[in-house]
Amino acid sequence: MPGIDPSVAPSGAGCVECDAAGGWWVHLRRCAQCGHVGCCDTSPSQHATAHFKATGHPYIQSFEPGESWFWNFETETASEGPALREPDSHPDGQPVPGPVERLPADWQQHLNG
């Protein structure tokens, strides 16, 4: 399927840009084309959407344990898709939001609605 490469591994267990900048996220999303892991639109920095805008890679998959849905940025629709290369989520013990040591005391005030 164009825009999805099941052979590509995820870029890591957390949002690439948040980890680099010392930031935090609510939920994680994985680019189904290149494996980039970014933070969701509820997160302060919205790196998964920024990745789509920068690259044009249309599909993300939830990178949360127990979730397998895909989102198509071009059509703004959710769907099912093929199994992607393991791991298919961040580690089960990783907190949401996280990482906990980087959360500000007023983290709820920083969420995007």
MODA-V951767 format. One record per residue. PHI is phi in whole degrees, 0 to 359 (NA if undefined). Layout:
{{PHI} {PHI}}
This chain:
{{NA} {300} {91} {228} {236} {296} {274} {275} {283} {294} {287} {164} {266} {219} {296} {304} {289} {297} {299} {295} {263} {77} {270} {218} {219} {264} {236} {248} {230} {244} {293} {282} {263} {240} {89} {305} {259} {229} {272} {288} {289} {283} {292} {303} {260} {51} {289} {295} {293} {299} {297} {301} {297} {281} {249} {80} {291} {280} {246} {237} {236} {303} {246} {256} {305} {82} {246} {231} {290} {248} {234} {257} {296} {291} {258} {54} {228} {265} {200} {266} {203} {287} {293} {262} {302} {295} {284} {262} {198} {292} {302} {307} {279} {286} {289} {236} {288} {196} {293} {302} {289} {255} {288} {289} {302} {257} {306} {296} {285} {258} {285} {267} {271}}
